[in-house]
């Protein structure tokens, strides 16, 4: 069994939905992507997972937030969405299906109008309300994509993942309850597959045990595909996007970046965590637990380069695999000569930050224990400083902590690759490349993991730093 997920750009119009229907048809006929090592498997069962049409989720969320402030706009968004999806219906649907599809789209649009009216009356857009609004994009797209498959001769059924994926109640960033989800997935999808249908499932969304709609976090359709792959013991999960697999760097920053043919779960998780947007970071875990390969392919260049993500790639592919960066950050520093030898300082720093729900991207501490620095999102910097100053007010008054301050507008660079720790000279080449480019490194972190060397640089120098390191290891 194969799970194939198509992102927002892949389903961005009726013509694109027909294009992915032809891809599904080719795969059903035995087509294999470049570099595929397995045997041809015609008529292999396929589960299709789709995102909302590109731009739709943002439009829905913005309209819901405007409704909470009493500003007009929700009705305008509803009309725009109706027109966009009605136009797609004319392209993707058989003539005898079009009236039914328009009625289904109209019903969903009316649900959105009612939701915005309720939000406006309450004057508040709760996380649960935002999830209900955000889910509409996938619910619209799944019906049109299933129609596109049927138009190309593939029996297909639209399935809302609220019937399949059971989650906790952490709205806007829910986590699946895998045992219950696996039971539901098997109950609902396997009979469809046995009946010769291709299920087309909404990505990004699930529901609590009580039936409230949840979302899995932005970009969560990749995660949805991995969850279904886990539950169905799929042979592979294919993520169709708009780039040629996982690349050595962002091609918008490094035009000479090239596709990595094979990469490990651990390596791609590091790249995803530090800003590479080709795959959602949570996607890796379900696949890793059942050793299901993930393949990243380009919808608009199906026969082109692609990346296979596995547990253990070719062990000869050590060294640096890729370079990525994440911007919009602040470097928070806690300094004090009186901190030397005092137990529990670091624990108090990070428990204070954690209590505020602030995620730490990178940590560095001097060996003398006189300074601790860590990286967080820039918009959380002021709140973190306020809470730390309150938590360490006594130590600052006693001069054990000299100051707590922030350096804003920084970026983290992550140099990722298996066995980097075992390859002599990696760090020397990284710092040599940055030195030749005249770029100053503000902080460094390399843990016991052999997969990642992280550096903090000034944000305006981040792109140049990525380019310099890429030239050092990959030429160009």
N, C-alpha and C positions, 0 to 999 in steps of 0.2 A: 504494500500500500504506500502511496505517495501523498504527502500534504504539500500543496503549492499555495503560497500567499502572494497576492498582488497588492502593491501599495497604491497610494492616492494618485500619483501621476499615471500609473498603469491603467486606472479606471477613470481617468480624467474627462472622458467624453464618450459618446456612444461609439464612435469609430475605434477608440482604444479598447473599449469593452469587447467589440467584435474581434479585435486583434488578439486579445488574450484568449478568447474563445478558440481561435485558430491554433494558438499555442497548445491549449489543452487537447485539442483534437490531434495535433501532431504527436504529443506525448502519448496519448492513447494508442496511436498507431505504431509506437515503438521508437520515436525520435529520442536521441540522447544528446546532451550538451557536450561541448568540447572537453576532452579530458576524462570523460566518464569511463570507469574501468569495468563496470558490471555488464552482464548480458542484456541484450534487448528484451524488454518485457512488454509486448503489446497487450492491450486490454487490461493493464494493471489498474486496479481501483485508485481513483484520485479524489481527494478532498480539496476543494478550493476555498481559500479564506480571502476576503476582500476588505480593504479599507474604504473610507468615505472618498468621494471624488475630491480631488485636490482643492484645498481652500475652504471646503464646506464646514469642517469641524471648527475652525477659527471663526467663521461667520456665525455659526450657531452659538458659540460661547460668548462672543461679543454682544450678540443680540440679547442673550439672557442677562448679561451683566448690565446692559443699558436699561433693560426692563426694571431691574432692581432699583435704579436711580430715578425711575419715572420718565426717562428720556424716550422719545419715540424712536422707531427703527425696526422693531421686531416684525411688524407687518411687511415692511419693505424687504427684509431678508426672506420672509416666507414667500413673497411673490417671486423673488429672484431664484430661490431654490425650486419653486414649482416650474418656472420657465425652463431652468437648466435641465431638470430631470424629464420634463415633458419632451424637450427636444431630443434627449437621448432615447426616449421610448420609441420615437419615430424611426431611429436608426437600428436599435437592437432587437425590437420585438416583432414577432410574426403579426400580420394584420389582425388575425382573430384574437390576439392576446392584448392588443393595445388598450382597449377600453377598460379591461379589468385592471391592468397595470396603472392606468391613470387614476382609477378609483382608489387603489391602494396608496398611491403617492399622495393623493388629496387627503386621505384619512390621516396619514402621518404628518402632513403639513398642518392639518387642523389640530392635531395633538400638540404640535409645537406652539401654535398660536395660543391654545388654552394654557399651556405651561407658562408662557411669557406673561399672560394675563394674571395668572396666579402669583407669579414672582412679583409683578408690579403691585398687586394689592398688598402682598406681605412686605414689600420694600426691602427684600433680602434675597440674595441668590445663595442658597445653602449648597454645600458640596453635593448633597443628594440631588438637588434640583439641577445643578450644572451637569451631573452625570446623565440625568434624563435628557437634557438638551443635547449634550455632545453625542449621545448614542444614535441620534436620528440620522446622521450622515451615513453610517454603516447600514442602518436598516433600510434606507433608500437605495443605496448602491447594490446591496445583495440581491434585491429583486430584479434590478436591471441586468446585472451580470448573469444571473440564472437565465433570464430571457435571452441574452446573447448566446449562451451555450445552446439553448434549445433551437435558436434560429440556425445554428451551424450543424444541427442534427444530433446534438448530445443531450440525452435525457438528463435534466437537471432540476433540483429542488432547492429553493431558498430556505435557509434555516437560521433563525435568530439564536445567537449564542447564549441568550438569557435562559434558554431551555437546557443548555449543555454545561456551561462553566459556572460552577458554584463558588462564590468568593466570600471573604470576610466583609465587614461593613465599613472598611476604610475607603470611603467614597473618593473618587478622582485618582486613587492609586491603590486599587484593591489587589489582594493576593488570592490565588485560587486555593480551594480546599480540594486537594488532588484526589483523595479516595472517592469522595462523592461525585466529583467531576468525571472521573474515569467511569464510574457506574452509569452516569447519565449519557456520556458520549457513546458508550457501547450500546445502550438501550435505544438511542435515537438514530445514530448514524449507520451502524452495521446493518440493520434491516433495510435502510435505503440503498446501501451499496449492494446488498444481496439481490435487491429488486432491480438492479441495473441502473440506478440513478447516480448522478454525480452531485453530492451535497455541496452547496455554495453557502458558506457560513460567514456571519458577520465577525470581523476581527474587532479587537479593542474592547469589547464589552462582555459582561457576565451579569450575574444577579446573586443577591444574597439568598440564604435559605428561605427568607420570607418573601422573596420575589422582587425586591427593589433592584432596579437597574444600577450596575456599577460599571466603572471603566478601569482598565488596567494600567493607566498612565499613558501620557502622550507617546505615540509610536508603538502602542501596545499590540498592534495587529501581528507583529512578528512573534510576540509572546503567545498570542492566541494560537498561532500555527504550531509552535513548539509544544504547547499544552495538548493540542489534539494529536500531534505526533506521538507524544508520550502515552496518551490514553489508548491509542490504537496500535502501539508498537510498530510504527511506520518504518519502512525501509530507509527513507530519507525525508527531510523537510527542505523544500526549495523556496527561497525568498526571492521573488522577482521585484526588482527595483529599477532605478534609472541610471545605474552606473555598472561598469564591468567588474563586479565583484568587489572584494576588499582590496584596496590599493595601498601602495607603500606610503602614500601621503595624500592629502586632499588635492585632487587635480586642479582645483581652482587656485590653490596656493603654489603647487609645484606642477607645472604643465608636463614635466617628464616623468611623473609618477606612473607606475605600472601595476598591473594586477598581480596579486600574490596567489599562485595556483593552489597552495594548500597551507593551512594554518591550524594551530591547535585551539581547542576551546579556551584554554587559559590565555593564550595570546590575544585572541579576538575579544575576549572579555575585557582585557586591559585597554585595548584600543577603543572599544565602545565606551568604557567608563570615562576615558579622557577625551571624549569629544567626537570620535569617528561615528558618523550618523548612519552608516550603512546597515547597522543592525541594532535592535533594541537590546540593552545590556541584560535584561532578565531572560532573554530568549535562550541563553546558553544553558542554564541549569537543567530544565526538563530534558533537553537533548543529551546532555552529559550524563544524567542519571541512568539513561537507557542506551547510551552509546549510539545515538542516532546521528548520522552525519547531516550537516546543514550545508546547503549549497546556495551561494549568492549569485544571481544571474541578472542580466540586463533585459528587461522586457522588449526594448527597442533594438536590441542587438543579440537575439537569442543564440546565434551561432558563434558569438564572440568569446573573449576570455571570461572566465568565471572562477570563483573561489570555493573550494571544498573545505569545510571546517570539521575536524575529526579530533579524537582524543590524542593520538600519537601520529603526527605527520612524519615524513621522512626525516630521520635523525641527522641526516647530513645537512639539513637546512638550518643549522644553528646561526648565531649572530643576530644582527638587527633585521627584523621583518618589516617594521613600519614606524613612522613618526607621526604623531598627532598632537594637537594642542587644544586647550580649552581656555576661553577668554572670559572677560567680565568677572574677574576674581579680585579678592583682597588677601593680603598676607598679614595675619594678626600675630603680633609679637608680645610675649610676656617676658620681661627682663628684670634681673635683680641679683646683685652679688650675694644677698642674704638667702637666696634660694638654694645655694650650694649645700648639698647634704641633707636638706629638709625633706623627709619622706612625704609622699602624697600630693606634691604640688601638681604634677602632670595629671593625676587622677582628678583633682578638683577642677583643673582647667577644662578638661574634656567632659566631665559630668555637668558642669555649668552650661557648656555649649549644647550638650545633648538635651538637657532639660528644656532648652528653647526650641528644640526640633531642628537645629542647624546641622547640616551634614558637612563633615570635614573631608576635603578631597586629598590632602597631603599633610604630613607631619614631619618636622625636623627638630632635633634637639641637640644642643651642644654637649660634648662629652663632659664638660665641667658642670652641667646642669644649671648654668647661669642664665640660659635663655631657652625658651620654647617658642617655636613658630609653627603656624598651621595656616592652610589656605581654605577659604570659604567663598561662597558667592558674594559679589560686591554688595548686592542689595541687603545682605544680612549683616554687613560689617558694623554698622552703627549699633544695632541691637546687641550684637555679641560684645562689643566694647563696653556698653552700658552694664550688661549683666556681669562681666568679668570684674569691672571696677567695683561693683557692689559686693561681689563675692570675696574679693581680696582687699577690701577697704582697710581691715586691721593690718594686714601685711604691708600695705603701701604706707600707712601711717607709721609703722615701725621700721620702715626703710628696708624691709626684707625683699619687697618687690619695688623696683625703682620706677618702672613705668609699664603701661599696657597701651599699645598703639597699633595703628594699622597703616599699611602701605597699599593704597588702592591702585586700580588699573594695572594689574599684573596678569600674567598668563602662565599656565602650567604646560610644559612640554613633556610628553611621554615618549621615550625611546623603548620600543617593545621588541622582544625576540626571545625565543627559547635558548637556553644554555648561554645567555649573555655573560653570566657570572663565570662560566667555564672557558670563555673565549678571551684570551689576553688582549689588552689594548683597547677595548671598547670605550671605556670612559676617557682614556687619553685622546682618542680620535674625536669623541664628541666635544670635549673642551677645547681641543686644538682647532676644530672647525669654527666654534663660536668665537674663540680668541682671534682668529684670522678675520672674522667678520666684524670684530669690534663690539661684540655683544657681551654685556656683563651678566653673570649668573647671580641671582639674589639668594637662592636657597637650593639645596640638593637633598634628595631622598632616594635611597636604594635599600629596600628591606632584604630579608632573607630570600624572598622570591627571586628566581633567576630571570624573570620575564620583563622587568620594568626598571628603567632609570628615569626618575622624574626631576625636572628642573623648573625653577621659577625665574621668569624674565619679565622685563617691562612689556606691557601689552603692545605698545607700538612696534616693538622689535620681534614679536612672536613669529610673524610670517617669514621674516628674513632669517630667523633662527632655524625654523623648520627647513627652509631652502638650503641653508648652509650644511646642516646635518645630513640632509638627503643627498646632496652632492658628494659628501664625504663617503657615504656607504654605497650609493647606487650610481654615482657618476652623473653625467648630464650637466 
